[in-house]
Amino acid sequence: MKRRDVLKAVSAAAVTGFGPRARAETWPTRPIRLISPYAPGGIVDIIARLLGDELGRTLGQPFVVDARPGAGGNIGTAFVARAHGDPYTLLLGASGPLAIIMALYPEIGYDPQRDFAPISLLAATPLVLVVSSASGLNTVQDLTRRLKESAQPVPYGSAGIGTPQHLAGELFKQKTGLEATHISYKGGAPAVLAVLSGEVVYAFENLALVDQHIKSRRLTALAVTSPARTAQLPEVPTMIESGVPSFEARGWYGLLAPSGIAPEVVHRLSVETMAAARRPKVQQVIASFGSEIVADGPESFANLIESERRKWAAIVKTANITLKG
């Protein structure tokens, strides 16, 4: 490098607080912004604040959770993607913006493989296939029978086009060869209300949203979409146990940094994040979402993102799903 280029690089590092990899030895030296791409109060926000508290203590700098919701999580995710090389801007990412959106909108403006450095997966939560308890349906077999015998396609609800809930519904149709009409709602809560009122017959939804209704016996849980039963609903079978082969559909959440940060920072973040995920307080909260302990580092998280991207892209293509419906 020419002398003036070296001086420019040193100057840039002094202004931004990041740059040459040697700075990884002292990182962090100031507060870290943790972007939550969803509205406060949901799973992503809860995990972000919980993890931020833990990492703030172990790394010696506060983690400031910055909620940037909108466009199904894509606004906040894109914000971090543009922060190339900045170890002070992190993302609590989710499966929708990281694995599904590319199949629906290839020009989203970021590439999960190119623009992020995965740190660690934190939670993988099952969806629950639910119906109104007034429906008279008690098993997945009952539901498939209803779909087969109905003169018109049965309606099912989801939290919106392209959400994991929607694609779980499409996967169900593809696995069973049955027809159903998708009704899109503006979030999981309205979709659950639609099931309760009988506006739609069924929905795949997050355990956190349906658990209280299951306990009050207003909703019946027919199956969970994880490979194994969840401890929160031990009596509820999996979709696979219910006769739908190879059915797995989970929302997942993890910590990522923008690409271009020092490998030493990635390693330190990964070690501290996995340690935080194994603390009793964190385990308790994550378990309440129906997730087992899944934190296992950058390589496994990167492999998951890629495998999920390929899986959902094939389902989107088969169902001919677009963002317009």
C-alpha positions, -999 to +999 in steps of 0.1 A: +000+000+000+011+036-007+018+058+024-013+079+017-035+048+015-022+036+049-029+070+064-065+069+050-071+035+065-059+045+099-079+077+098-111+058+088-106+034+116-102+062+141-134+078+129-156+048+127-143+028+156-137-003+135-115-012+106-082-030+109-085-064+123-060-055+151-089-037+167-106-070+174-082-074+204-099-045+222-135-048+209-159-038+222-150-003+234-185+013+232-222+003+232-234-022+207-266-018+188-287-049+184-313-046+157-347-064+162-365-064+129-399-069+144-422-049+167-416-050+205-433-078+224-428-106+200-404-136+201-376-118+183-378-087+206-379-109+237-349-129+227-330-098+216-335-081+250-326-113+269-295-119+249-285-083+250-286-082+288-264-114+290-239-102+264-237-068+279-226-082+312-200-106+298-186-082+272-185-052+294-205-029+271-243-022+270-263-038+242-290-013+230-320-031+213-332-010+184-365-022+170-369-015+133-400-034+122-417-035+089-421-055+057-420-088+075-387-082+092-370-071+059-364-034+068-343-041+099-325-070+083-316-049+053-303-022+077-278-045+092-268-059+057-257-024+048-235-020+079-206-039+062-177-043+086-193-027+116-190-049+147-211-025+167-243-032+147-257-067+151-290-084+141-314-108+159-324-124+127-353-147+118-361-174+092-385-152+072-361-125+061-331-148+060-345-179+043-379-173+027-379-138+013-353-145-014-378-169-030-405-144-030-386-112-039-351-118-053-345-081-055-349-075-018-316-057-017-295-080+004-281-116+002-281-136+034-250-155+024-231-125+012-241-098+036-240-115+070-217-133+093-238-158+113-229-160+150-252-186+164-287-200+162-306-194+194-341-209+191-360-231+167-397-229+176-423-253+163-456-242+149-488-258+162-516-269+138-547-257+156-585-258+150-614-244+170-625-268+196-661-262+183-650-277+149-653-313+161-618-320+147-595-338+170-567-352+148-548-345+116-566-374+101-599-357+109-587-325+092-576-343+061-609-361+059-627-327+061-605-313+033-612-344+011-650-344+017-656-306+014-673-295-018-653-262-017-617-257-006-615-253+032-600-219+043-569-217+064-553-186+080-518-174+083-499-144+096-493-131+061-481-141+027-447-157+027-445-161+065-434-195+080-471-200+090-483-196+054-456-218+040-463-245+066-499-245+052-486-248+017-463-276+027-493-294+043-512-292+010-482-304-010-475-333+013-511-345+014-521-336-022-552-318-008-566-283-016-573-255+008-577-217+004-552-195+020-565-164+039-538-139+047-540-118+079-519-089+092-501-110+119-505-141+139-530-127+164-557-119+138-552-154+123-557-171+156-589-150+162-601-162+128-597-198+138-615-191+171-644-175+153-647-201+126-638-177+098-611-202+089-609-239+098-572-242+108-539-224+111-503-232+118-492-207+145-465-200+170-469-218+203-467-186+223-498-173+205-520-204+209-509-219+242-534-200+264-562-209+240-552-245+240-551-246+278-585-229+280-598-255+255-609-229+230-584-243+205-575-279+198-539-286+190-538-313+163-500-315+158-467-298+162-444-292+132-411-300+149-393-334+143-400-344+179-428-335+204-424-304+224-421-304+262-448-277+264-474-300+246-461-335+253-495-351+245-496-335+210-481-356+182-459-343+155-471-340+119-449-369+110-464-391+137-498-380+124-491-395+090-476-365+071-441-377+060-410-356+064-430-326+076-410-300+094-416-263+096-401-242+123-395-206+129-359-200+139-339-170+154-303-163+158-276-136+161-258-123+131-232-096+123-228-078+090-202-093+068-167-080+068-161-079+106-129-094+120-130-132+124-118-127+160-149-108+168-171-134+152-154-161+173-157-141+205-193-133+199-201-169+191-184-182+223-202-157+245-236-162+227-235-200+231-225-196+267-254-172+273-278-196+256-270-223+281-277-202+312-308-212+331-326-179+327-321-179+289-330-216+287-362-211+305-374-183+282-364-201+250-380-234+263-413-214+268-414-209+230-411-247+225-375-247+215-348-270+227-312-258+231-299-253+196-270-228+199-241-243+180-220-217+164-214-200+130-209-229+107-240-248+117-261-216+116-248-208+081-256-243+069-291-240+084-298-207+066-287-222+032-306-255+036-338-236+047-334-212+018-334-241-007-362-259+010-386-230+011-377-218-024-388-252-038-421-249-019-427-214-030-420-224-066-444-254-065-472-233-050-465-204-073-466-180-043-460-143-049-461-113-025-493-103-042-510-135-030 
